[in-house]
Amino acid sequence: MLTVGDTLPEFNLTGVSGKSEASFAPVTDKSHEGKWKILFFWPKDFTFVCPTEIVGYGELNGDFEDRDAVLLGCSTDTDFVHAAWRTHHEDLGDSPFVWLADEKKELANALGVIAKGEGVALRATFIVDPEGIIRHVQVNDLSVGRNPQETLRILDALQTDELCPCNWTKGEATL
């Protein structure tokens, strides 16, 4: 698995930002140049834990944007499956960020986040700086959802370029 200090691999995937084929657009590792990227994988569309995470990140989308960061959700489902899920799950239809369709598992494999034996992506989160360097990695078991607020806290800490103590939050003194 790639880790802190590694470069985000090159990719060219279809991004889905809505409920129809009209919302499909290419997204690459060069998209959103100069911005921090929060890339988070979920195992499968039409499941139970995944929508809670997508909604949680979506609720904080404005906070990430305020920090010059872009959210990129990703699973190994197709672009059409993403659009269908957005259509048929009332909490997901207006998700404010792009969902990447990694159906060939190229990005997930390059990052090393395919669950052994399951063949789906783990619940992996990568914070990538504007230069394309991975600055944070978190991987959860398939059964355990993430805390998007913690991802935001870690982004805040990384953006200080200072030493941040345990449980540090934005506005507190650094070391």
N, C-alpha and C positions, 0 to 999 in steps of 0.2 A: 504494500500500500504506500502511496506517496504520502509525504508528511511535511512538517514545517520546514521551510527552506527550499523545497522543491518548486519547480515551475509548473504552473497549470498546463496540462497537455493541450496541444492544438485540437480543436474540434470544430465541426460544422454540422449542426443539428437543426431540426425544425422546431421553432418555438411556437407555442399556441397561447394566444392572449384572449381568446373568446370561445364562442360556442359553435363556430362554423369554419369551413375551409378558408373563408375569407380572412380569418384571423391567423393563418399560418404564415410564418416568415422565417427566413434563415437567421440563425444566431451562431456566432463563432466565438472563439476565444478572444478575438480582436474587437468584438462588439463591446460597447460601453468602455472604450479606452479612457484611461485617466480616472476611472472610478474603482472603488472597492467592489468586490463581488462576493455575495453570500450565495454559495452554490449548495443546495441541499437536496439530497436524494430521498425518495420514499420507495418502498418495495413495489407496490401495485396500486393502480387505480381501482375504484370500486371496492375498497376495503374499509376497515373501521377506524384504525388509529390514524391513518394518513390524512383524512380530511380535518381532523382536529389540529394537526400540525400546520396544514396549509392555511386554515382559517387563522390560526395563531400568528403565523408569519404575516399574513395579509393584514391583520389588524395593526401590525407595527410597520407596514410598508412606508408610511410617511416618515416615521422616525429614522428608518434606514436611509431614505432619500435625503433627509436633512443632514445626514452624515456622509453624503456623496457616495452612497453605496446602492447597488442594485441587487434585488433578490432574483435568483434564478432557481426555480424548482425543477426537479428532474426525476423521471423514472424510466424504466426500460419499456414502457408501454408506447404505443404508436401515437402519432399526432391525432388520428381519428378517435382513438380511445380517450385521449385527453379531452377533446372537444365534446364527446358524448358524456363524459363524467361531469364536465362543467354544465352541460345541458340538463342532466337528470339529477343532480344533487344541488338543492336550492342554496346551500351555503357556499358553493364553489363557483357558481356562475359568474359572479362579479369579482373573482379573484384579481387583485390589482397588479400581479406580476406574471411574467412569462413562465410557462411550463415547457421544459425541453423534452423532446421525444428521442430517447436514446435506444431505439428499438433494436439496433445491432449490437448494443452493449459496448460500443467502442470507447466512450468516455468512462463509463463505469469500470470497464476492464483496465483502461489506462491508469485510472486512479487506484485500482485494486479494491473496489468496494462491492464486488459481487459476493453474495452470501454463499458459502460452500454448501453444496447439496440442495440449495433452494433455487439457484439460478436467477435470483432477483437482486436488486440493489439493497444493500444495508441502509439503515437510517444514518447516513453520513452527512456531515456538514463541513464545508470548507470555507474559511474566510481567506480571500485572495486580495492582496494589495494592488494598487493601480499599476504596478510594474509586472503583475502576473505571478508574483511569488506567494506561495501558500504560507499563511501566517498562523493559521489555527486549523486543527482537525478534531472532530468529535465523531465517534461512531457508536451507535446504540444497537442493542439487540433488536431484532425485528418486532418484538412485542412491547417495546418501551418507547413512548413518544418523547420528543425533545422539548426544551424550554426556549422558545424564541426570545424571550426577554434576556436570557443568559447569553444568547448569541449577540444581542445588541450590546450588553454590558462588556463582553469581550472585545467587540469592535471598538467601543469607546476607549477601552484600555489600550488597545493596539495603536489607536490614532493619537494617543498622547506622546508616544515615543519616549516614555518615562517608565520607571519601575513602579508597578502598581501592586499594592499588598492584597492579601486574601480579602475577598468580598468587596473590593474597591468599587465604587460607583462614580459616575461622571459628576464632577463638581467637588469631589473630595481631594484632599492633598495626596500627591504621589510621594514616593520615597526619594 
